């Protein structure tokens, strides 16, 4: 990873950490989130996966997309297609 890639990654992590804290406090069933990116095609390759204990409603998904987009945009990172770049998954706890 190049030095500039590491700096961008740290910025992404910081923004998504804020999103994670907000979601944990305001959305029931939210567990965690993660991101994946190929810096050769950044920002189009950036994906964020949000994990819930049950699949969230469309309203929750929309709100989460807007929150992620807003926090990243504050760091000058633009999601060009949030519907494709923000994914939702279910992980059941035992």
Beta strands, then each sheet from edge to edge (+ up, - down):
strand 1: 30-36
strand 2: 47-52
strand 3: 86-90
sheet 1: 1+ 2- 3-
end
